[in-house]
Amino acid sequence: MSDGAERTDAPDTTTLWPSTGPTTLEADGANDPGKPPPARLPRMSRGQYAWQIAERYSLIAVWALMIVVYGLAAPSTFLTVGTFDTIAGSQEPLVFISFALLVTFLVGEFDLSVASMLGLSATLLPVLYTLHHVALPLAIIISVLAGVVAGAVNGFLVIVVRVSPIVATLGTGTLWLGVALGISNLETVGGLPSSIANISNWPLFGLPISFYYGILLMLVIAYVIRYTPVGRHAIFVGANREVARLAGIRVNRIRFLTYVMSGTLCGVGGAILVCGLGGFDPSSSQSYLLPGFSAVFLGTAVVKPGTFNPVGTMIAIYFLNTGIVGLEVLGVSGWVSDVFYGAALVIAVSVSALVRRRQLGATD
């Protein structure tokens, strides 16, 4: 049966997810006294509960310890408003790239083109406005749509043509980077009016408004995953595509939409980034790719260990930036960022694999 075909005999997928009301099994047992009561999960011991709490929130404890250590080592430079403003207010592009990666990972897909899509959007906006005199609102819309189209191209190659996600997105990522370099003539393109900087830099409660965009994005994605059928279906697809297909979920449609959403997030993130900077160097976009992967995988070690989750990703983004800013404050050279992000990615993937293996072993 094709992916898009409707199944009249498909089971109700809502029974596959936890709910606050009684399950079908519990209701059946309650209505039929002859049936044995449903099996109950054994209660966790205090030690198991403590271990679960430590597993979920250890990264936050390490983050707090890191702040204390840096504060004691350099109190006059690290423990300042400027430092915390740098940590919290400079991660807007990384937030959008990380969540673009997250939405594809949730359904078992892979996207290596996220940094290039963000760079294409951030380059296209000043090129259209400065070099081609396109009206600013229209230039913003076109730059965001470029990310949407780029994501749709990725989805078409992976879902319809059935190219490997790694190969397809590696190729398109190189293509989008080349396009951005070409339309900018290999130069930094600026010239945006300073009045639009407030889209990204307007201060709100002491922090740039772009910080709150990230918080809002995290909450929206968390809500969609937890409370909407689309989000639950996406998680189901990521867990087992064949079972999801048999349950009547349009798997390929969900997969395609995640690529489109990834491109959309990159397009919006690129537009916000360049509005705040006033210009953009397209060759700098690739510097966001490794930090994005590091944040998403490190996020699987917090809140919901072993799973991709938006809250964990957000915590990981600022955990990593705190570490890098702290090392720079202590005088460590700029190369530390590559070492820090690379080590974090390796450690995060290893921890995620160990947690997943332990969880599978516990269910055997």
Summary of the structure (lengths in Angstrom):
residues: 364
radius of gyration: 22.8
end to end distance: 32.4
largest distance: 78.9
contacts: 1190
relative contact order: 0.16
helix: 74%
strand: 2%
